[in-house]
Amino acid sequence: MPPKGEKLLVHVSNFRPVKRVDDVVHMFKNLRRRLPVRLLMIGDGPERQRIETICRQAEISESVEFIGKMTQPEDLVASCDLFVLPSESESFGLAALEAMACGVPVVSSNTGGLPEVNKHGVSGLLNDVGDVDAMADNAFAILADDATHQRYREGAFEEAKRFDVDLILPRYEALYDQVRSTVQA
């Protein structure tokens, strides 16, 4: 647990513009006015230096830690309280699913495949792309009390189970067989 009972937020990405990492920073700055929080930024990419500069200019650098690339971030992610994914576009949202499999609720944008993975009100909360105020409000709603946070943790883990390979693989195989049968006919 972070010092002073702070809640720990995490963002994992390749720091490209489509990931809207500056939205993570602005949401975090808004949230920390209401709640003691820290932010872990895992990953690297073309936007990282600019994001570090934004953190310094916003005078929040002491509460943000840039970890860099990790090949297996799941242990670190599992120790966090909330996963933040404000992407402009996500075809599926694998990073969110991986966080949920660790029992970490998600605050994400409502775009692409994210609503299929992150069930609003169950595993986390969805927001319009770029609405950092709503993201901060939703992060606060999840983290403000222990009972609510625990409910979202359990919901995240249960929702992640829907994507277990033992459930999904047979469905892909059946679809493949169906398509192959149709093509051969």
ABEGO torsion letter per residue (X at the ends): XBBGGBBBBBBBBAGBAAAGAAAAAAAAAAAAAABBBBBBBBEBEAAAAAAAAAAAAAGAAAABBBAEBBABAAAAAAABABBBBABABBAAGAAAAAAAAAGBBBBBBBBEAAAAABBBGAAEBBBBBGBAAAAAAAAAAAAABAAAAAAAAAAAAAAAAAABAAAAAAAAAAAAAAAAAAAAX
